[in-house]
Structure formats: structure tokens, C-alpha cells
Amino acid sequence: MMKRATRKWIIGGAGILLPVLLLAILHIAYPLDLSRYHSLSTEVVDRTGQPLRQYLSADGYLRLATRPEDVDPNYIKMLIAYEDQRFYSHVGVDPLALIRATGQAIRSGHVVSGASTLTMQAARLLEPRDRTFSAKLIEMFRAVQLEITYSKREILSIYLTLAPFGGNREGVRAASLGYFNRPPSQLTAGEAALLVALPQSPSFTRPDRHPTRARAARDKILQRIRDSKAFAPDVIDLALKEPISTQTYPLPQTAPHLANRLKQAARSSRIVSSIDGDLQRWNEDALARYLTKLPEGATAAVVVVENKSRQVVSYVGSAHFSAESTDGYVDMAQAVRSPGSTLKPMIYGMALDRGLAHPLSLIHDAPTAFGDYQPKNFEDTHYGDVTLTDALQLSLNVPAVIALERIGPTRFVESLRREGLTLALPGLSQKAGLAVALGGVGSRLDELVATYAALAGDGRLQPLSFDKNSPPYSDKPPFLDEKSRIQLAKILRGVRAPAGMIEEGVMPTRRDISYKTGTSYGFRDAWAIGYNRDYTVGVWIGRPDGAPVPGLFGASAAAPFLFRVFDRLPDAPGAHLDHPAADRWAELPPALQRLDRLGSRHHWARKSPPPQITYPLTGSLLTLPQEGRSLTFEATGGKRPFTWVVNGTPLPQKRWSRKISWRPDGAGFSEITLIDALGRRVTADIKIQ
């Protein structure tokens, strides 16, 4: 008797263990193939998760990873109520569903309902096969494998990512964005029901091509769910009344150059960038409109950086990505171009930082030969002794070359290269010369913006970050000390706003933007880079092929758009950089009173009283002269020769006179500046009506 009972236990145990052992062997011998699930589309999103650009997967599908928590709960509830009511209780195969489906088929002579669980459907999506009996057996085996290996949430994720929705769209997220232009977390009940229905026959019921069939399929789902009482009747009634969307939405094409750049270095299929989507779209639209006013063939690039985090919040590589005429696919933010005068702040900054100069140090601006190199100012106009402040604000060339000569061009270039700048020197010798001060070197917009952001921030020159979750940058030492950066910010804040950008009632000296423009040799590149406490903005305009664009100046072409971008940015109170109290030239130590060429000597004339503009006084309201007539400016004091500057443009005539005439172009605000030979300056702001 005992032997018979033991034999039964052994047979019964073997009956259980052998199938389990066989399943284990098959599980090891034939592992799951998740390659389709892992072959995802790359998606670049902005800092809030909104799509910027999406790319097809390697096998040509728009397949976006979708988790249950990414989807409206009503969709999950409808899906399970319709497809697999015992999803959370079975182990991949539902025996009750198999018995029901088999009985219905025998009674009717054809298939009435399927027995495939959601897990079996996920298995079929991972390994598509023809619908045969043997394929169904493999599908059941794979479903059990999935249940053994993964959680119910993970199995749902497989289905939500791979379910077909017509065309080359796979997954609930791709379908929701393509048919409704919003993420699946915002689905209505009617939209959720339609997405439950579509995978059953995606080509036959596509709403954009077959809206009537799509409605019928959706309503069938809703009626079945009504019968199951999974939802309140009023929810079903409202869903049945929803119209069927008959359009599809194209893939997003925002920030295409940056998206391509990030995709090349991507380690994940979903890249969360630092881009502000609203600002990015505004920049792209505004830049495209702005370029219609510039010469044909010109394009532009814009980079906007948040100074504290060094994160890029807007990146436009060119104005028209798909434009063949302007090589729109070329990312001009990374292109190596001549920077024009945009390196001058760094030259003067190093002179300040190394104790060679002070903002009030005088530099002699006159035709000067540096060996075979003879730089000239714009329009070949020179002003004699000018302060470092005036030399930088007026972007004079000879003083900048003098400053670079004192620093040493090789030392200057290598200092910036150590900080990470790409400075490409011309010629085979790769030797830095004094022409570097005027753009005789190649640089990139994104790197120049990073440099100016360092001036606005803590002085640490770090690569820009495109990742919303990027860690804080490292503690490398500042490349300029704080005092030098503050002095530069004050000087550059005094650069006059570009023509046409001074709103009525707002004088240029009240703007809190420190900025510098640049124009490369031959009018090939126009630059404007500026910053306040919170943001740095860089604008480049030119032709990708390097051809000249006559009349293309940084001040008139790039600077106006720079100011438009700043007008779009948040205007936080006190967004300018604080600066220390100004020194007086007479109080400077002798070594800082002048920044001269090595070996030069200057003899000072006796002191003279500072210049004063006696007419018109600042704040004056003048009447626009009749046609052919001029206004007369008068001054006292100062040491001749004088430089009169109106709205940023020097007036060359009568440099030895304390009276000068000027004919205004029209009504508006104007700034009059008088600079004497000692670099002392006085300004009067007036309005002409």
C-alpha cells in the first residue's frame, strides 16, 4: 500500500516537475528577443518634455518609448476591459479565454473572438509571425516567458511602445502625437477608445484615411465597455459624440541643428534638452522674418545661454534648415568664422587683469606701423589719445592692436585655447599675429557665447550645456578676475544701442545690456554678442559659403536682432552687473595712466580744465532745423584736438574747434559726446522734435 502511494507521489511530482523543467530548458535555450522593443526612435524634447524633433528608428518606424504612467488612466482601463480583463491574474495565457474562444468557434464554424491576452499580443509584437497554429503555440510560450521575466507594468510598456497604429507609427505616444497633436496623458475618452481599436486593423481603420471605419471601430469598443460597466454611462455617451480627427500632424522640426548635434552624442533614445521651447520657436520665426530685410543669400545663427547654469535655452543653427540656397542644413553656430572685433573685450580684459591698464588709461590712436602690419580704423579716422573705455566702446582698431602687442598675441591665443576655445590660425605656420585683434583667427559662435557668459558669470570659461539635468560645472579658476569682468561689463554697457532700437522715452544709457559687435574683413561676418546678469545672447549673420555681403555690419545687421532677443527674455529687476565707483584719471598711478607700445615715450602737456558741453545741455528739447540747416554744438575746456561723436558716429570736421555743426536726419533722441586729447569725455542727451 505504501509503495503504491509513493509511486503516485513520484508520478504526480514528475508530472509537475517535468513540464517546469522543460519550460526552464526552453526558456534558456530560446531567450526572448527584445531587439524591436529596444530599437526606438530618438526623440529630443525641451526642458518641459515637449517634443522638439523626432527621428525614425533604425527599421524605419516612429517608435517612441511609452510607459503606463505616460498614458491617461482611462486608456489603460479601456484597453484591459476590452482586450484582457484577467490581465493582472493570468500568467501570460488565459485558459478561460481559450475555452471560450474554442467553444464559440465550434458552435459558429468560424472565429468569433480571440483568446490572445495582452501578454500574448506583446509577444507577437516582439516577434511578428504569420498567423498559424504553430505561431500561436510559440506566442503562448513567449507570453509565459514574459510573465516569468517581467512585471505586468513592463509587459504593458512593451505593448504600449510596439502596438501598430497605421503607417509607420508604433506605440501609443507616437499615435497620440500624430493623430491628436498632444501626449497620451491628455487623451479624451473618445480618443482613448479609438487608440484601443486601431491596433486590431491599423491600415483599415486609420482615421485620416478612413474616418467612417475609424468611428465604427471606436464605437464598437465603447459599446463593449458600456456592457462591461467599467465606465459610467455618461462617460460612454460623451465619448460616442466626439468627432473623429481626420488629420495627421507632421513630426516636429524645432531646433533641428541642435537636435542633430545631440543625437550624435546620445546615449538614450529620449534626450531631455535645456531648450526653452517657446523661446526657441519665437527665435526661429522672428529670425526668418528679420532676414527678409537683409541681402539675399544671408542666413543667421543665434545662441542664448542662461548664465548661472551655462545651459543653452535657445539654439538656431541657421534661419532655414531646409533651404538649399543658403545651405540651411549647415550649423553655423559651430562653423569656424572670423570673429571680427568680438575678441577685443578679452584683449582689454587681459590687459586689465594683468595690471597693464585701467579703463581710464590713455592709448594713442593714430596711424601706426607694427612692422609690416598697418591696421586702420573704420573709415580710416583716428582720434589721438583715447581712454581704454572709449577705444573699446568705439571699437577702434589701433588701440586694440597696441593692447594685444603688450599682452603678446601668442600668449593671448594660447590662454583662450587652454580655456577651450577653438581659435584657428591661418597659414601653415599657425603663428599668432597682431591681426588676431581684428579677426585674423577663426572662432565659433557657440564658443564665443560661452566666453561672454563667463564674463557675465564667475569668470570660469566652461563648455555650454545642452542637458536640462547637467551637473554644475567644475571649479576651474576664472580666466579674468572679478574686478576686470566688472570693469568690462560697465564699458560694454556704455556701447550705444543700434539705430532704430531706442524706444521713445528710453535713452541708450539706461539699457542693461553689455555687448560688442564685430564685422569681419570683406563683410563676410556680422556679429553681436551681449549679456546681462542672467543671460548671454550671440548673433551671427553672413553667408555659409563665406562670400562677401557688401554693407553687412555687426552694428547694423546683427545688433538689432540681439536687442530683440533680450526684449523677449525675462527682464528681472537689477539684471545688470554692479560696478565699483569710478576712478579719476589724475588719481591713477603713472604706470596706469597710459597704455603705450613697448619702448615708446610720451610727454604730457600742462594740465587743462576738463571739457564741458555748454550747448545744448543734457535734457534739452530742440526743434528740428529746416532743410539745409544744422545745429551748432559748443564746448569749453578740454585739451585739443577734440572728437565729437553723435549717436555713436564720430564727426571728423574741425577737430581743433570747440564749435561744430551737425545736421540731424530727423526727430528723436540723440546722444552727443565730446572727447578731448586726454581722453576725458562728457555727454549730453537731447531730444529733437
C-alpha positions in Angstrom: 0.0 0.0 0.0 2.8 2.4 0.9 4.7 1.6 -2.2 1.6 2.3 -4.4 1.1 5.7 -2.6 4.8 6.6 -3.0 4.6 5.7 -6.7 1.6 8.0 -7.1 3.5 10.9 -5.4 6.5 10.3 -7.7 4.4 10.2 -10.8 2.5 13.2 -9.7 5.6 15.1 -8.8 7.2 14.2 -12.1 4.1 15.3 -13.9 4.6 18.7 -12.4 8.4 19.0 -12.4 9.0 17.7 -15.9 6.9 20.4 -17.6 8.5 23.0 -15.4 11.9 21.6 -16.2 11.1 21.5 -19.9 9.9 25.2 -19.7 13.1 26.2 -17.9 15.2 24.5 -20.6 13.3 26.1 -23.4 13.5 29.5 -21.6 17.3 29.2 -21.5 17.6 27.7 -25.0 15.3 30.2 -26.7 15.7 33.6 -24.9 13.3 36.4 -25.5 14.3 38.8 -28.4 13.6 42.4 -27.3 15.5 44.0 -30.1 12.3 45.6 -31.6 11.4 47.0 -28.2 14.9 48.5 -27.8 15.1 49.8 -31.4 13.4 53.1 -30.6 13.2 56.4 -32.3 15.4 59.1 -30.9 13.4 62.0 -29.5 14.7 65.3 -28.4 12.5 67.3 -26.1 12.7 70.7 -24.5 13.1 71.3 -20.8 9.4 70.7 -20.1 9.2 67.5 -22.1 7.6 68.9 -25.2 9.0 67.3 -28.5 11.5 69.4 -30.5 12.4 66.7 -33.0 11.8 63.0 -33.6 13.8 60.6 -35.7 12.7 57.3 -37.2 14.1 54.1 -35.7 16.7 52.0 -37.5 14.0 49.9 -39.1 12.1 52.9 -40.3 9.3 53.4 -37.7 8.3 56.2 -35.4 8.5 54.2 -32.3 8.5 56.2 -29.1 9.0 54.6 -25.7 5.7 54.6 -23.7 5.1 53.6 -20.1 1.8 53.1 -18.4 2.3 56.2 -16.4 2.7 58.2 -19.6 -0.8 57.4 -20.7 -4.2 58.6 -19.5 -5.5 56.0 -17.0 -8.8 55.8 -18.9 -6.9 54.3 -21.9 -5.3 51.6 -19.7 -8.7 50.9 -18.1 -10.4 50.6 -21.6 -7.6 48.5 -23.0 -7.7 45.9 -20.2 -11.6 45.9 -20.2 -11.7 45.2 -23.9 -8.6 43.1 -24.6 -7.8 41.2 -21.4 -10.0 41.5 -18.3 -7.9 39.0 -16.4 -4.6 40.6 -17.3 -3.4 41.0 -13.7 -4.3 37.4 -12.7 -3.1 35.1 -15.5 0.4 34.0 -16.3 0.5 35.0 -19.9 -2.1 32.6 -21.2 -5.8 32.8 -20.1 -7.2 29.2 -20.0 -10.8 30.6 -19.6 -10.4 32.8 -22.7 -9.1 29.8 -24.6 -12.0 27.6 -23.7 -14.5 30.4 -24.5 -12.9 31.2 -27.9 -12.7 27.5 -28.8 -16.4 26.9 -27.9 -17.5 29.9 -29.9 -15.6 28.8 -32.9 -17.0 25.2 -32.8 -20.6 26.5 -32.5 -20.4 29.1 -35.3 -17.9 27.4 -37.6 -15.6 30.4 -37.6 -13.5 32.6 -35.2 -15.9 34.8 -33.2 -13.4 36.2 -30.6 -9.8 35.8 -29.9 -8.1 34.3 -26.9 -4.9 36.4 -27.1 -4.0 38.1 -23.9 -2.2 41.4 -23.8 0.9 39.5 -22.9 0.5 37.2 -26.0 0.0 40.3 -28.1 3.2 41.8 -26.7 5.0 38.6 -27.6 3.6 38.8 -31.1 4.7 42.4 -31.4 8.2 41.5 -30.3 8.5 38.7 -32.8 5.9 39.1 -35.7 4.9 35.9 -37.4 2.2 34.7 -39.8 -1.0 33.7 -38.0 -0.6 29.9 -38.0 -1.3 27.3 -35.3 2.4 26.8 -34.7 3.0 30.5 -34.4 0.2 30.7 -31.8 1.9 28.0 -29.8 5.2 29.9 -29.9 3.3 33.1 -29.0 1.9 31.4 -25.9 5.3 30.1 -24.9 6.8 33.6 -25.3 3.9 35.0 -23.2 4.8 32.7 -20.4 8.4 33.7 -20.7 7.4 37.4 -20.5 5.4 36.8 -17.4 8.3 34.9 -15.8 10.8 37.6 -16.6 9.0 40.9 -16.4 6.4 42.7 -14.3 2.9 43.4 -15.5 3.9 47.1 -15.8 6.9 46.2 -18.0 4.7 43.9 -20.2 2.3 46.8 -20.6 5.2 49.1 -21.6 6.1 46.6 -24.4 2.6 46.7 -25.8 2.2 50.5 -25.4 5.5 51.0 -27.3 5.1 48.5 -30.1 1.3 48.4 -30.9 0.7 49.4 -34.6 -1.4 52.5 -35.3 -1.2 52.8 -39.1 1.6 53.8 -41.5 5.0 53.7 -39.7 3.7 54.9 -36.3 4.1 52.4 -33.5 3.2 52.9 -29.9 0.5 54.9 -28.1 2.7 58.1 -27.8 3.5 58.2 -31.5 -0.1 57.7 -32.3 -1.4 60.3 -29.9 1.1 62.9 -31.1 0.4 62.0 -34.8 -3.4 62.0 -34.7 -4.2 64.4 -31.9 -1.1 66.6 -31.5 -0.8 66.0 -27.8 0.7 63.5 -25.5 -1.2 60.3 -24.4 -1.6 61.6 -20.9 -4.1 64.1 -22.2 -6.4 61.8 -24.2 -10.2 62.2 -24.1 -12.4 59.1 -23.6 -13.3 59.0 -27.3 -9.6 59.3 -28.3 -8.6 56.6 -25.8 -11.3 54.2 -27.3 -10.0 54.9 -30.8 -6.5 54.1 -29.8 -7.7 50.8 -28.3 -9.4 50.0 -31.6 -6.7 50.9 -34.1 -4.1 48.1 -33.5 -6.7 45.5 -34.4 -6.7 46.7 -38.0 -4.5 49.8 -38.3 -4.4 50.3 -42.0 -8.1 49.6 -42.5 -9.3 52.0 -39.7 -6.8 54.8 -40.0 -8.8 57.9 -39.1 -7.0 60.2 -41.5 -7.9 57.9 -44.4 -11.0 56.0 -43.3 -12.8 58.2 -40.8 -16.1 56.2 -41.1 -14.4 52.9 -40.4 -12.5 54.5 -37.6 -15.7 55.8 -36.0 -17.3 52.3 -36.3 -14.3 50.6 -34.7 -14.2 53.2 -31.9 -17.9 52.9 -31.2 -17.7 49.1 -31.1 -15.1 49.5 -28.3 -17.2 51.9 -26.4 -20.3 49.7 -26.7 -18.4 46.7 -25.4 -17.1 48.7 -22.5 -20.6 50.0 -21.8 -21.7 46.4 -21.5 -18.9 45.6 -19.1 -19.9 48.5 -16.9 -16.3 49.5 -16.5 -17.2 53.2 -17.1 -20.2 55.3 -16.1 -22.8 55.5 -18.9 -22.5 59.3 -19.2 -18.7 58.9 -20.0 -19.5 56.5 -22.8 -22.3 58.7 -24.2 -19.9 61.8 -24.3 -17.2 59.7 -25.9 -19.6 58.5 -28.6 -20.4 62.1 -29.5 -16.8 63.1 -30.0 -15.8 63.7 -33.7 -13.1 61.7 -35.4 -9.9 63.6 -36.1 -9.2 63.2 -39.7 -5.8 64.9 -39.9 -2.3 63.8 -39.0 0.4 66.1 -37.6 3.9 66.1 -39.0 7.0 65.3 -37.0 8.2 68.3 -35.0 11.1 70.2 -36.6 12.1 72.6 -33.9 15.8 73.3 -33.2 16.9 70.8 -35.9 20.6 71.7 -35.8 20.8 71.2 -32.1 18.8 68.0 -32.2 21.2 66.6 -34.8 24.1 67.6 -32.6 22.6 66.0 -29.5 21.6 62.8 -31.4 25.2 62.2 -32.5 26.3 62.1 -28.9 23.1 60.5 -27.4 23.3 57.6 -25.0 19.5 57.4 -24.7 16.6 57.3 -27.1 15.0 60.3 -25.3 17.1 63.4 -24.8 15.8 66.0 -22.4 17.5 69.2 -23.5 17.8 72.5 -21.8 16.0 74.3 -24.6 13.1 76.7 -23.7 10.6 75.5 -26.4 8.6 78.8 -26.5 11.7 80.9 -26.8 13.2 78.6 -29.5 10.1 78.8 -31.7 9.9 82.6 -31.3 13.6 82.9 -32.2 13.2 80.7 -35.3 10.1 82.6 -36.5 11.5 86.1 -35.7 14.8 85.4 -37.3 13.2 84.2 -40.5 11.2 87.4 -40.7 14.2 89.5 -39.8 16.3 88.1 -42.6 13.8 89.2 -45.3 15.2 92.7 -44.7 18.8 91.7 -45.3 20.6 91.0 -48.6 19.6 87.8 -50.4 21.7 84.8 -49.6 22.4 85.8 -46.0 21.5 83.5 -43.1 21.9 83.7 -39.4 22.6 81.8 -36.2 21.5 82.6 -32.6 22.6 81.1 -29.3 21.0 82.1 -25.9 22.5 80.9 -22.6 21.4 81.1 -19.1 24.5 82.4 -17.3 24.1 80.7 -13.9 23.8 77.2 -15.2 25.5 77.8 -18.6 22.6 75.9 -20.1 21.6 76.8 -23.7 17.9 77.9 -23.8 17.7 78.6 -27.5 19.9 77.5 -30.4 19.3 78.4 -34.0 22.0 77.0 -36.3 20.6 78.7 -39.4 17.4 80.5 -40.3 16.0 78.0 -42.7 17.1 74.4 -42.1 15.7 73.0 -45.4 16.8 76.0 -47.6 19.2 74.7 -50.2 20.0 78.2 -51.5 21.6 79.1 -48.1 22.8 75.7 -47.2 20.4 75.7 -44.3 21.4 72.3 -43.0 24.8 73.7 -42.1 25.1 74.5 -38.3 26.6 78.0 -38.4 26.7 78.1 -34.6 29.6 75.6 -34.9 31.1 77.0 -38.0 34.6 78.5 -37.7 34.4 82.1 -38.9 36.4 85.3 -38.5 35.2 86.9 -35.2 35.8 90.5 -36.3 36.2 92.7 -33.3 34.4 90.3 -30.8 37.7 89.3 -29.2 38.6 92.9 -28.3 36.9 92.7 -24.8 39.1 89.7 -24.0 42.2 91.6 -25.1 41.4 94.6 -22.9 40.2 92.2 -20.2 43.6 90.6 -20.1 45.3 94.0 -20.0 43.1 95.0 -17.1 43.6 91.6 -15.4 47.4 91.7 -15.6 47.7 95.3 -14.4 48.8 96.7 -17.7 45.9 99.1 -18.0 42.9 100.7 -16.4 39.6 101.7 -18.0 40.8 105.3 -18.0 44.3 104.5 -19.3 45.1 106.5 -22.4 46.0 104.9 -25.7 47.3 106.8 -28.7 45.1 106.2 -31.7 47.0 107.2 -34.8 48.2 105.5 -38.0 50.8 103.1 -36.7 53.0 100.5 -38.4 53.7 97.3 -36.5 56.5 96.0 -38.7 54.7 95.2 -42.0 51.3 95.3 -40.4 49.5 98.6 -40.5 45.9 98.4 -39.1 43.4 101.1 -39.8 40.3 102.2 -38.1 36.9 102.0 -39.9 36.7 104.8 -42.4 40.4 105.5 -41.7 39.6 108.0 -39.0 41.8 108.4 -35.9 41.3 110.3 -32.7 44.6 110.8 -30.9 44.7 109.9 -27.3 41.6 108.0 -26.1 40.8 106.1 -23.0 40.7 102.4 -23.0 36.9 102.7 -22.3 36.4 104.9 -25.4 38.7 102.7 -27.5 36.6 99.6 -26.7 33.2 101.4 -27.0 34.1 102.9 -30.4 35.8 99.6 -31.4 39.0 101.4 -32.5 41.5 99.1 -34.2 44.9 100.6 -33.5 44.4 100.7 -29.7 43.3 97.1 -29.7 46.4 96.1 -31.6 48.6 98.1 -29.1 46.9 96.2 -26.2 47.5 92.9 -27.9 51.1 93.7 -28.6 51.6 94.4 -24.9 50.0 91.1 -23.9 51.6 89.1 -26.7 49.4 87.5 -29.4 50.7 84.0 -28.8 50.1 84.3 -25.1 46.6 85.6 -25.7 45.7 82.9 -28.2 47.1 80.1 -26.0 45.4 81.4 -22.9 42.0 81.2 -24.6 42.8 77.8 -26.2 43.6 76.4 -22.7 40.1 77.6 -21.7 38.6 75.5 -24.6 38.2 78.0 -27.4 38.7 76.8 -31.0 41.0 79.5 -32.4 42.1 78.5 -35.9 45.1 80.4 -37.1 45.6 81.0 -40.9 48.5 79.8 -42.9 50.9 76.8 -42.4 52.9 78.4 -39.7 50.0 78.6 -37.3 51.7 81.5 -35.6 49.5 84.1 -33.9 50.0 87.6 -35.1 48.6 91.0 -34.2 45.8 90.6 -36.7 44.1 88.4 -34.2 42.8 91.6 -32.5 40.8 92.4 -35.6 39.5 88.9 -36.5 42.6 87.3 -38.1 41.7 84.0 -36.4 38.8 81.5 -36.7 36.3 81.1 -33.9 32.8 79.7 -33.4 29.6 81.4 -32.2 28.8 78.9 -29.5 32.3 79.2 -28.0 32.2 83.0 -28.2 28.9 83.0 -26.4 30.4 80.7 -23.7 33.3 83.2 -23.3 30.9 86.2 -22.9 28.8 84.1 -20.5 31.9 83.6 -18.4 32.4 87.4 -18.3 28.8 87.7 -17.1 29.2 85.0 -14.5 32.0 83.8 -12.3 34.8 84.1 -14.9 35.1 80.3 -15.4 35.0 79.5 -19.1 33.1 76.3 -19.4 31.6 74.4 -22.4 27.9 75.2 -22.8 25.4 72.6 -21.5 22.5 71.3 -23.6 21.3 68.9 -20.9 18.5 70.0 -18.6 19.9 67.8 -15.9 23.6 68.6 -16.4 25.6 68.7 -13.2 27.2 72.0 -12.0 30.3 72.9 -13.9 33.7 72.3 -12.4 35.7 74.7 -10.2 38.3 75.7 -12.7 39.9 79.1 -12.0 38.4 82.2 -13.6 40.3 83.4 -16.7 39.7 87.0 -15.7 39.4 88.3 -12.1 36.1 89.8 -10.8 37.2 93.4 -10.9 38.3 93.1 -14.6 35.0 91.5 -15.5 33.0 94.2 -13.8 35.0 96.9 -15.5 34.4 95.3 -18.9 30.7 95.0 -18.2 30.5 98.7 -17.4 32.4 99.6 -20.5 30.4 97.4 -22.8 27.1 98.6 -21.2 28.1 102.1 -22.5 28.1 101.0 -26.1 25.3 102.8 -27.9 22.2 100.8 -28.8 21.9 100.2 -32.5 20.0 102.7 -34.6 16.3 102.1 -34.6 16.3 100.2 -31.3 15.9 103.2 -28.9 12.2 103.3 -27.9 10.7 106.7 -27.3 11.5 107.9 -23.8 14.3 105.4 -23.2 17.8 106.6 -23.5 20.5 104.1 -24.5 22.5 104.7 -21.3 19.6 103.1 -19.4 19.9 99.8 -21.1 21.4 97.0 -19.0 23.0 95.1 -21.9 26.8 94.9 -22.1 27.5 94.0 -25.7 30.1 94.1 -28.5 29.7 93.9 -32.3 32.1 92.7 -34.9 32.5 92.8 -38.7 35.0 90.5 -40.5 37.2 91.6 -43.3 35.3 91.9 -46.6 31.8 92.0 -44.9 31.7 88.2 -44.6 30.5 88.0 -41.0 28.4 90.3 -38.8 28.4 89.6 -35.1 26.7 90.9 -31.9 27.2 89.2 -28.5 25.8 90.7 -25.3 25.0 89.8 -21.8 23.3 91.0 -18.6 23.3 89.3 -15.2 21.0 86.4 -16.3 21.5 85.8 -20.0 24.1 85.9 -22.8 23.0 86.1 -26.4 25.1 85.7 -29.5 24.0 86.5 -33.1 25.9 85.8 -36.3 24.8 86.8 -39.8 26.5 86.0 -43.1 26.7 83.6 -45.9 27.6 79.9 -45.3 29.9 79.9 -48.3 31.9 82.8 -47.0 31.0 85.1 -49.8 31.0 88.9 -49.0 27.8 90.6 -48.3 28.5 94.3 -49.0 27.3 96.6 -46.3 26.9 93.8 -43.7 28.0 95.4 -40.4 27.6 93.9 -36.9 26.2 97.1 -35.5 23.5 97.5 -38.2 22.8 93.8 -39.1 23.3 91.6 -36.0 22.9 94.0 -33.1 19.2 94.9 -33.7 18.2 91.3 -33.5 20.3 90.9 -30.4 18.3 93.6 -28.7 15.0 91.9 -29.9 16.0 88.7 -28.2 16.8 90.5 -25.0 13.4 92.2 -25.2 11.9 88.7 -25.3 13.9 87.4 -22.3 12.6 87.9 -18.7 13.6 91.3 -17.5 14.4 90.7 -13.9 14.9 93.8 -11.7 18.6 94.7 -11.3 19.6 92.4 -14.2 22.8 94.5 -14.8 26.2 93.7 -13.2 27.2 96.0 -10.4 30.3 98.0 -10.8 32.7 99.8 -8.3 32.9 103.5 -8.0 34.8 105.2 -10.9 38.3 106.4 -10.5 39.6 109.6 -11.8 42.4 109.7 -14.4 44.5 112.0 -12.3 44.4 109.6 -9.4 45.8 106.7 -11.4 49.4 105.7 -10.7 51.8 106.8 -13.5 52.1 103.2 -14.8 48.4 103.0 -15.5 47.9 106.5 -16.9 48.9 105.3 -20.4 48.9 102.0 -22.3 51.7 102.6 -24.8 53.6 100.5 -27.2 56.7 98.9 -25.8 59.6 101.3 -25.9 57.5 104.4 -26.7 57.7 107.7 -24.7 55.0 110.4 -24.4 55.5 113.8 -22.8 52.5 115.4 -21.2 51.3 118.9 -21.7 50.3 121.0 -18.7 47.0 120.3 -17.2 43.9 121.8 -18.7 40.4 122.0 -17.3 38.0 119.2 -18.3 35.8 119.7 -21.3 32.2 120.8 -20.9 29.3 120.9 -23.5 27.8 124.3 -23.0 25.2 123.9 -25.8 23.0 122.0 -25.9 22.7 121.0 -22.3 21.7 117.4 -21.5 17.9 117.0 -21.4 17.4 119.8 -23.9 14.4 119.7 -26.3 15.4 121.2 -29.7 13.4 121.9 -32.8 14.3 120.0 -36.0 16.1 122.6 -38.2 14.7 123.4 -41.6 16.0 121.5 -44.6 19.6 122.6 -45.4 20.2 124.0 -41.9 22.3 122.5 -39.0 22.5 122.5 -35.2 25.6 124.0 -33.6 27.3 122.4 -30.6 29.6 124.4 -28.3 32.0 123.4 -25.6 34.6 124.9 -23.2 37.7 123.5 -21.6 39.5 120.3 -22.6 42.7 119.7 -24.5 42.6 119.8 -28.3 42.2 118.0 -30.6 38.6 117.1 -29.9 36.5 114.2 -31.0 32.8 114.9 -31.4 30.6 111.8 -31.5 26.8 111.8 -32.3 24.8 108.7 -31.8 28.0 106.6 -31.9 29.3 108.2 -35.2 32.3 110.4 -35.0 32.2 113.8 -36.7 35.6 114.4 -38.4 35.5 118.1 -39.2 37.0 120.9 -37.2 38.8 118.7 -34.6 40.6 121.8 -33.2 37.4 123.8 -32.7 35.1 123.9 -29.7 32.2 124.5 -32.1 30.8 122.1 -34.5 27.8 121.8 -36.8 25.6 118.8 -37.2 22.6 118.1 -39.4 20.1 115.6 -37.8 18.4 113.1 -40.0 15.1 113.5 -38.3 13.3 113.7 -34.9 14.1 111.5 -32.0 16.7 111.1 -29.2 20.4 111.7 -29.8 23.5 111.3 -27.7 26.3 113.9 -28.1 29.8 113.0 -26.8 32.9 115.2 -26.6 36.3 113.6 -26.1 39.4 115.6 -25.6 43.1 114.7 -26.3 43.5 113.4 -22.7 40.6 111.0 -23.1 38.3 113.0 -20.9 34.7 112.8 -22.1 31.4 114.5 -21.5 27.9 113.5 -22.8 24.6 115.3 -23.4 21.4 113.5 -24.2 18.9 115.6 -26.2 15.6 115.2 -28.0 14.8 116.7 -31.3 11.2 117.3 -32.3 
